[in-house]
Amino acid sequence: MADTLLSLRGLTKAYPGVVANDDVSFDIRVGEIHALLGENGAGKSTLVKMIYGLVKPDRGDMTLGGAPYVPGEPKAARASGVSMVFQHFSLFEALSVAENVALGMENPPKTRDLARQIREVSETYGLPLDPFRVVGTLSAGERQRVEIIRCLLQNPRLLIMDEPTSVLTPQEVEILFATLRKLSSEGTAILYISHKLEEIRSLCDHATILRLGKKVATCTPAESTARELGELMVGSSFAAPVARAHASGAVLLEVQNLSLPAPGAFGTPLRDISFSVKAGEVLGLGGVAGNGQDELLAALSGERLSPPGSVTLKGEDVSRAGPMSRRDAGLLSAPEERLGHAAAPAMSLIENGVLTAARREGLVSRGFVNWGKARKFAQSVITAFDVRTPSPMAAAGALSGGNLQKFVIGREILQRPDVLVVNQPTWGVDAAAAAAIRQALLDLAAKGAAIIVISQDLDELMEVSDRFGALNEGRLSPLRPVSELNMEQIGLMMGGAHDMEVAHVA
């Protein structure tokens, strides 16, 4: 076709024990917004790595603009007009916007000229940004703008975006979509990866769906429902989470007037936070990224100690207790950053299971690890949460992000905590896996656990929470029953609105 920009034919890539991509073929047209869909482990990451020059295919061919396209490295891909915005930002917090942009350019201009270019591009595409702001002071949405502008300054013909809305507010999503539609109208093609299927339906012209490394369908997302797209991805139907009928019990965790200074130059201080969670209750905490979510989890998990009397677990003051003591007492947690925080990348899944479950699951005796028992525990997590991995011996860093997320959350749930605190529990997982994780959290609550879900996915919070509160600049809004709230009210709470303002929106 004359308007085809990128053509993939028979792309195949295998690793020991798994075929990541198996004879994948499809086209992306000039100016098209093309979705790449698939459950965790379907082969999306490997495919875009081949397009971007990070991985060399074993077999198959690519053409770009009608010419053979064989990028040996990302530099060659960028020179050919292919740019990529990764899910995990690659920015230096201590440097300015302009300095970070310069680091991604082969021959950056003088800072004054680059700053002018950044301002021009940011204004043209509705992504306002001060080139001299230090990145560490930017919100997650503003940091994403830095990554996008860095790509746009290279005048890409194809822009690859991996989970671009995972850390954005609904308002920031609308700004991003307006930018992408403008780029599309000017002829830039966009390959868009996301697990948020309603977004795919509203934004994308066509979608290619992968399952177990193979292309199984190409469709027009607007002509399918989100459920139909999800079922194409997993090859079967799946149920939406259902809360089991149960009564809430005694208060298990109470936080009173918790205040802590920022942990570093770019952290957020916690300011007079108070709340309680009962047995059988799910408390949802929302907020724009960078408003104290990580700091609150660290204070609850024991990674940061708190003033005496500020954190009480089952009637006992644990404010000065560390993570292992709190785990022994029944308070478990799963942080947002899975690689390096929730899991050690170079260690096997068995070893990563031992890291948090050693004492609760009796995996260590007299200072020695019972490897047979540890393997059995890791395998139980893999089986219960459908973690796609060749073996429990596989390194955590070798798993796709979604599969590692399932392992991290499953590892904590299977330890039967009294209180579980999770930050972004379904970040980067497919629709079916997200539904399964949410159901597991609801089931745990039905058995009497108190659950705190910190998330930027408002649909997720509305689906699983009994009560909702919003974090804004390290402060927590008054908690309100989810049944009394709508999305507009939640948006106001996330922005720091007072009760009177929120109540005014009906």
N, C-alpha and C positions, 0 to 999 in steps of 0.2 A: 504494500500500500504506500502511496506517495506521501501520506502524512505520518507514517510510522517513524518514530524517533529511535526507540530502542527495541531491538528484536532479540529474543532469547530462543535458542533452539537446542534442545536435548541436553541442557546443563545437568551434569551429574557430579556429585562430590560425596565420597565415602570416607569415613573414619573407622578406626578399629572397632568392630562390633556394631556399627550403625551406618546406614546409608542416609546422609542428611538431605540430599537432593537426588531425585531419581528421574532423569529424562524430562526435565521441566522446560516447557516452551510456552511463551506468550509474548505479546507486543504491547508497547506503550506508545501512544500517539502524541504528536506535538500538542502541547497545551492541555493535555488530559490530566485529571486527578485520578490516579489509579490506585485502588486499595489492594494491599497484599494481606490476606487473612489466613489464619490457621491457628490451631490450638498450640499450646506450649510443646516444643519439640517437633513441630511440623516441618521445620526447615527454613523459616523466614529469615532468620539471622544469617545463616550460611549463604542464602541466595543473595541478600543485599551486600554481604561481604565480597562475593564474587563480582558483583556489579561495580563496587567501589574499589576493587583492586587489593583488598586485604587477604583474599583467599583465591588460589588458582583452581579452576575447575579441572576435574579428572577427564571429563569429556564434554563436548558441546561447543557451541559457537555463539558469539554475540556480535551484533552489528549496531553501530550508532550513527544515525544520519545516513544510512546506506553503506557505510564503510566498515571494514572489520574492526572490532573493538576488543583489544586484549590488554587491559590495564595491568601492569606488573606491580603497581603500588598505588596508594591513594593519590600521590603527586601526579601520576599519569592520568588517573581518572579526573582529577580537578582540571588538568590541562585540556582534557577532552570536553569539559563542560559538565561534569557530573560532581555534585556536591552532596554532603550528607550532614544532617543534624541528628546527633546520637541521643538516645534516651538519657544517658548519663552525661552531664555537661563536662567539657574539658576546659575549664577556666581556672586561672590563678586568682584567688580572692584578694591578694594584696596588690594586684596590678589594676590599672584603670581599664575602662572599656577599650579605649584606643590601643593600649599596649597589648591587651589580649587579642584584639583583632589583628594587629601587626604580626603576632606570633604565628598566625595561621596563613600568612601570605608569603609567597616566594620572594617577592621584591617589594616590601612595603614602602610607601612614600614617606616623606617627612611627616612628623606627628601633626603639624598644623594642617597640612593638606589632607591627611587621613581623617582628622577630626571633621573637616569640612565635608568630606565624602560620606562619613558616617551620618552626619546630620541630614544631608541631602537624601540619602537612601531611607533613613528612618522616617523622615517626613513624607516622602513619596509613598511609602507603603504602610503608613499609619502605625509605626512602631517607635514612638518617641523615646529618645535615649540621649543622655548626656555623655559625650565621649570621654569626659574627664572624671566621671564618677568612678570610685573604687568599686570593683565587682563585689567585694564582700559586703557592701552596703545595699546591694540590689536584692529585690524579691526574686523568687524563682521564675516568675513570668518575665521579669526584666532580663534575667540571665539568659533565658531562652532567646530573647530578642537579640542579644549579643551574638549568639551562635548563628541565628538566621541572617543577621546583617553581614556577618563574616562570610557567609556563603554567597549572599546576594552581590557583594562587591566583586565576586569572581564571575558575574554574569552567567549563571549556570543555565544549561539547556535542560538538565534533569536535576531535580532536588529530591533527595530521599529523606523522609522524616520518620523516625522510629519513636512511637508512643509520645507524640508531641504534646498531648494535653494532660499527661498524667499528673502534673504539678500545677495546673492552671485553675483559676476560678472560672465560673461560667462566663463572666464578663470578659476575661482574658481570652477564653476560647473563641468568643465571637470576634474579637479583634484579630486573632490568628486566622480564623476562617476567612475574614474579609481580605486579609493579606494574601492568602493562598489563592483565593478566587481572582484577585487582581493579577497575580503572577500568571495564573492559568490563562487569563484573557490576553496577556501579552505574549503567550506562546511557550512559557516555561512548563514542562511536564513535571508532575509531582507523583512520586511513588510513596504512598501513605500507609504506614503500619500502625494499627491500633486494635485494641480489644473492645473499644467502646463502639458497639455496633450501631447505635442510633446516630452517632457522629458520622460514621461511614455512610449511612443512608442519606444524610442531609448534605454531605460534602462531595462524595466521590462519584465519578461518571461510570466507572466500571470496577470490577473486583475480580482478582484471581485468588482462588482458594486452594491452599495446600493442606494435605493430610498425610502424615507419615512420610513426608519427603516428596510426595507426588502431587501434581496438579489434578484436582478432582472436578473443578468447575470454574467457569467464568460467567459472571452475571452482572446485571445492572442493579446496584444495591437499592435504589429507590423503588424498584419493582418487587422487592422482597421485604418481609418483616424481619426484625432483629432476631426473632426466634428461628426463623427459617435459615438465616445466615449462620447462626450459631450451630444449628443442627447439621448444616453442610460441613462446617469445620470439624465437628467431632464424629460425624457419621451416624449419629443416633439422637434421639430426643433426650432432654434432661429437664428435671423439675426445678421450678423456682423454690427458693428456701421457704420453709414453713415453720413458724414458731410453735413449739409445743405448749399446750395450755399448762400453766403452772403458776403458783403464787410466789411472790418474792418473800424472802425471809429476813433474817437479822442482818444488820450492817456488818459487812466483812472488812471493808476498807474505808477509812475516814482520813481526809486531808483537811487540816485546819491552818489557815493563815500561812500557807507555804510561800516563802519568798527566798529567792536565791539570786546572787549576781550572775551576770552573763559568764559562761564558761571560757570565753575568749573574746578577741577583738570583734568578731563578727557573730557572736552568739546573741541570744535573747534572754534577758533576765526574767525570772518568774516573779509575779507581783501579787502577793496576798491571795493565793488560790485556795479555795475551800470547796469541798464536795464530799459526798459519801456514796458508796455503792453497796447495794444489798445482795444477798444470796439470790441467785436466779434472775438478776437484772443485767441488762446490757446498756451501758452508758456510752453514747456516741459523742465524740469530741471532734469538731470540725475546725477549719481555719485555713487561710492561705499559707502556703509553705513559708517557714521562717518566722512564725509567730509564737514559738515556744514549744512546739510539739516534741522535738527531740529532747529538749531540756526537761520537759515534764516526765517523759518516759524514763530518763536517766535518774530523776529524783525518786520515781516510784519503784524502779528496779533495784535501787541501791548503788548504782554506778556513781551517783553523787549523793553524799550524805546531807541531811537536812537538819535544821534546828530542832532540838528536842521537843517532842509533842506535836510535830507537824504531820507525821505519817503514822497512823495507827492501823495495825492489822489484827483482826479478830480480838480487839480489846488490848493488844500489847503495843507499846510504843516501839516502832522499828526504825525511827528516824535516823539513828546512828548505826544501823546494821547494814552490812555490805550485801552484795548480790547473792552470795551463797547462803548466808543466814536467812535472807528473805525467801529464797527458794526452798530451804528446809522447812520454813514456816508456812509454805503454800502459795507464795506470790511469785508467779512466773511472768516472763515478758518476752516479746519478740520485737526488736527494733526495726526501723525502716530500712536501713542500709544492710542488705543481706550479705554482700561480699566484704569481709573484713571486720564486720561488727557482729552480725548474727551467725556468720559461718566463716571459718578459716579456709580460703580458696584452695590452698595446696593440700589440705588434709582430706581424707576420705570421708564419705558419709558416715561410716562407722565411727570414725574418730570425732566427727562433728556431733554425733549423738552423745558420745561420752562427755564432751565439753559441758553440756548443760544437764544431762540426765544421770551422771555418774552416781550421785548419792540417792536421788529419788528412785531410781530404777535398780539400785544395788549392783552397778556395773563394775565397781572397784571393791576389792577386799584386801585388807592389810597392805594397802599401797600398790597392789597389782591389778591391772585391768583384766577382767574376765572377758576375753575377746569373743568367745562363743556367745555369751550372753549379750555383748555389745552388738555383735552382728545380727542377732535375733531381733533386738530392739530396732536397729536401723531398718531391717527388712520389714518390720511391722509398720513403720512409718511409710515406707515406700509402697507397700501394698494398700494400706488404708487410704492414702492420699494420692494414689495413682501417679507416683513420681516416675517419670520416664528416664531410666538410667540403665546402662548395661549391667551394672552390678553395684552393691553397696560399697564395694571397694573403690568406685569411681571418685575422683577428686571433686569437691564441691564446685570448684571453679570451672569444671568441664561441663556442668549442667547448664541448660538454658536458664535464663533468669526466672521464668515462670515455674519451672520444675524445682529450682532451688527454693523458691518462695514456698511452694507446697511442702517441701521437706522441712523448712524452718518452722512453719506454722504447725504442721503435724507433729513435729518433735515435741513441741510444748503442750499441745492439746492432749497427746497420749500420756503425758505425765500426770494427768488428772489434777490440775491446779485448783486451789480454792478461789484464787483471784488470778485472772489473766489480763495482762495489758499488752495490746498489739498496736503497732503503728503501721498503717498502710497494709493491711493483711492480704489484699488481693492485688497489690501493685504488680502490673505486668503479666497477670495470668489470664487465660482465655475465659470466655463466658461460662463454660461448663465447670471449669476448675474454680472460678470465683463463686459460683452457686454452691459448689460442694464445700468450700471453705466457710462460707457464710452459714451454711446449714450445720457444719460441725461446731461453729461458735454458738449457734442457737441451741443445739443439742447439749452442749456443755453447760450453758446457762440453765437449761431445763433440769439438769442433774444437780443444780444447786450452786454452781460457781458464779462468782461476780465477774463480769467481763467489761473491760474498758476498751473500746475501739476508737483509735485515733485515725482519722482518714480525711483525705481531700476529695473523696468520691461521695458526693452528697446523696446520690441514689442509694449507695451502699448504706450510708448512715440511716437514711429513712427506712430502709428495708429491715435492718436488724435491731435498731435501737429502741429502747423504751423511753429514754429521756435524752435530750440533746443540749449541748453547750458549745459555745464557740470560743476559741482562743484568738486573742487579738493583742499583739505587742506584749505577750506574756501575761495577759489578764484573761480570766475566764468569766464569760457572761453567766447570768443566773440560768440554772438548768430548767428546761421546760419539757413537758411530755411531747413526744414526737407527734402524737395524734392531734395536737393543737396547732401545729406549724405547717406552713407551706414553704415552697422554695424561695419566694421573695423575702419572707420573714427571716429565713435562715441566712440569706445573702446579707441582709441588714445586720444580723447578729455577728457574722464573720467580719463585717466592716467596722464593728465596734459601736453599733447603734445602742442607745439606751432602751430600757423596757418600754417607755412611753412611745418611742418612735416605732418599735417593732410591733407593739400592740395595735398601733394605728393602721397597719397594713392588714386588711382582712382578705 
